[in-house]
């Protein structure tokens, strides 16, 4: 018995795209709230206002550092594997943040917020729709916009490609 394919791939995409858009929007909201609360927790644990900036910096730095390894996982094993790993790291980071808050440990809290930064990276990767036959990472000279909206940057098109 052969598996049945959807009759109309365009119809499947029309149903899937709003779900993906909603999930990306809610995920972005959750990450934003998490980073904000992380900064407030850093302030509370450290007892100083300047520590709030450390919490947010740890999250942003984590997103930047974790982006490259997640991109390599996505290229090697597929987009789903990269997203699952990124969100898994973020969940582990959130659990570390909870434990660090209970223990009033600023270094542990910053480590958890660093790992939580993977949620930002995964959210950005989820927002970029992959087209068949295209790499997960944008081509040089292309900036990724929301849901697969590529915008060209630079003076001209890539060699051999029309604008």
C-alpha positions as CSV (number, residue, x, y, z in Angstrom):
1,X,0.0,0.0,0.0
2,X,1.4,3.3,-1.0
3,X,1.0,6.4,1.2
4,X,-1.5,8.9,-0.2
5,X,-0.1,12.4,-0.9
6,X,-2.2,15.5,-0.5
7,X,-4.3,16.2,-3.6
8,X,-3.4,19.9,-3.7
9,X,-0.1,21.0,-2.1
10,X,-1.1,24.6,-2.5
11,X,-4.2,23.9,-0.3
12,X,-2.1,22.3,2.3
13,X,0.3,25.3,2.3
14,X,-2.7,27.7,2.7
15,X,-3.8,25.8,5.8
16,X,-0.3,25.4,7.2
17,X,0.9,29.0,6.8
18,X,-1.5,30.6,9.2
19,X,-0.7,28.0,11.8
20,X,3.0,28.6,11.4
21,X,2.5,32.3,11.5
22,X,0.6,32.1,14.7
23,X,3.1,29.8,16.3
24,X,6.0,32.1,15.4
25,X,4.1,35.1,16.8
26,X,3.3,33.4,20.1
27,X,6.8,32.0,20.3
28,X,8.3,35.4,19.7
29,X,6.1,36.9,22.5
30,X,7.2,34.1,24.9
31,X,10.8,34.7,24.1
32,X,10.5,38.5,24.6
33,X,8.7,38.0,28.0
34,X,11.3,35.4,29.0
35,X,14.2,37.7,28.3
36,X,12.5,40.6,30.1
37,X,11.7,38.4,33.2
38,X,15.3,37.1,33.0
39,X,16.6,40.6,33.4
40,X,14.3,41.2,36.3
41,X,15.4,38.0,38.0
42,X,19.1,38.9,37.5
43,X,18.3,42.2,39.3
44,X,16.6,40.4,42.1
45,X,19.2,37.7,42.6
46,X,22.2,40.1,42.4
47,X,20.5,42.9,44.4
48,X,21.6,45.6,42.0
49,X,19.9,47.4,39.1
50,X,22.9,47.0,36.8
51,X,22.6,43.2,36.9
52,X,19.3,43.4,34.9
53,X,21.4,44.3,31.9
54,X,23.6,41.3,32.5
55,X,20.6,39.0,32.2
56,X,19.4,40.4,28.9
57,X,23.0,40.5,27.6
58,X,23.4,36.8,28.4
59,X,20.2,35.9,26.4
60,X,21.3,37.9,23.4
61,X,24.8,36.6,23.5
62,X,23.5,33.1,23.8
63,X,21.3,33.6,20.7
64,X,24.3,34.8,18.7
65,X,26.7,32.0,19.8
66,X,24.2,29.2,19.5
67,X,23.1,30.3,16.0
68,X,26.0,28.9,14.1
69,X,26.0,25.4,15.6
70,X,22.2,25.2,15.1
71,X,22.6,26.3,11.5
72,X,25.1,23.5,10.9
73,X,22.8,20.9,12.5
74,X,20.0,22.2,10.2
75,X,22.2,21.9,7.2
76,X,23.3,18.4,8.1
77,X,20.2,16.8,9.5
78,X,17.4,19.0,8.4
79,X,15.4,22.0,9.6
80,X,13.3,20.0,12.1
81,X,16.4,18.7,13.8
82,X,17.8,22.2,14.2
83,X,14.6,23.6,15.5
84,X,14.1,20.7,17.9
85,X,17.6,21.0,19.3
86,X,17.4,24.8,19.6
87,X,14.1,24.7,21.5
88,X,15.4,21.8,23.6
89,X,18.4,23.9,24.6
90,X,16.1,26.8,25.4
91,X,13.9,24.6,27.6
92,X,16.9,23.3,29.5
93,X,18.1,26.9,29.9
94,X,14.7,27.9,31.3
95,X,14.9,25.0,33.8
96,X,18.4,26.2,34.8
97,X,16.9,29.8,35.3
98,X,14.3,28.4,37.6
99,X,16.9,26.4,39.7
100,X,19.2,29.4,39.8
101,X,16.5,31.7,41.0
102,X,15.6,29.2,43.8
103,X,19.3,29.0,44.7
104,X,19.9,32.8,44.3
105,X,22.9,32.1,42.1
106,X,23.7,34.8,39.6
107,X,26.3,32.8,37.6
108,X,23.9,29.9,37.2
109,X,21.1,32.3,36.2
110,X,23.3,33.9,33.5
111,X,24.2,30.5,32.2
112,X,20.6,29.5,32.0
113,X,19.7,32.8,30.2
114,X,22.6,32.2,27.8
115,X,21.1,28.8,26.9
116,X,17.6,30.3,26.8
117,X,18.9,32.5,23.9
118,X,18.6,29.5,21.7
119,X,14.8,30.2,21.7
120,X,15.5,33.4,19.8
121,X,17.6,31.6,17.2
122,X,15.1,28.9,16.8
123,X,12.2,31.4,16.5
124,X,14.0,33.2,13.7
125,X,14.8,30.0,11.9
126,X,11.1,28.9,12.2
127,X,10.0,32.2,10.8
128,X,12.0,31.7,7.6
129,X,10.0,29.4,5.3
130,X,12.2,27.0,3.4
131,X,11.5,26.7,-0.2
132,X,12.1,23.3,-2.0
133,X,15.6,23.0,-3.3
134,X,16.9,25.9,-1.3
135,X,19.4,25.9,1.6
136,X,18.3,26.7,5.1
137,X,20.8,29.5,5.3
138,X,20.3,32.7,3.2
139,X,22.6,33.2,0.3
140,X,25.3,35.8,0.6
141,X,23.8,39.2,-0.1
142,X,20.3,38.2,1.1
143,X,18.7,39.3,4.3
144,X,15.9,37.0,5.6
145,X,12.6,38.7,6.3
146,X,9.5,37.3,7.8
147,X,8.1,34.0,6.5
148,X,10.4,33.6,3.6
149,X,10.4,37.2,2.3
150,X,13.9,37.6,1.0
151,X,15.3,41.1,0.4
152,X,18.3,41.7,-1.7
153,X,21.1,43.8,-0.3
154,X,24.2,45.1,-2.1
155,X,24.7,46.7,-5.4
156,X,23.6,43.9,-7.7
157,X,22.5,40.3,-8.2
158,X,24.7,37.3,-7.6
159,X,26.7,36.2,-10.7
160,X,24.4,34.1,-12.9
161,X,21.2,35.0,-11.1
162,X,18.7,37.6,-12.4
163,X,17.6,40.2,-9.9
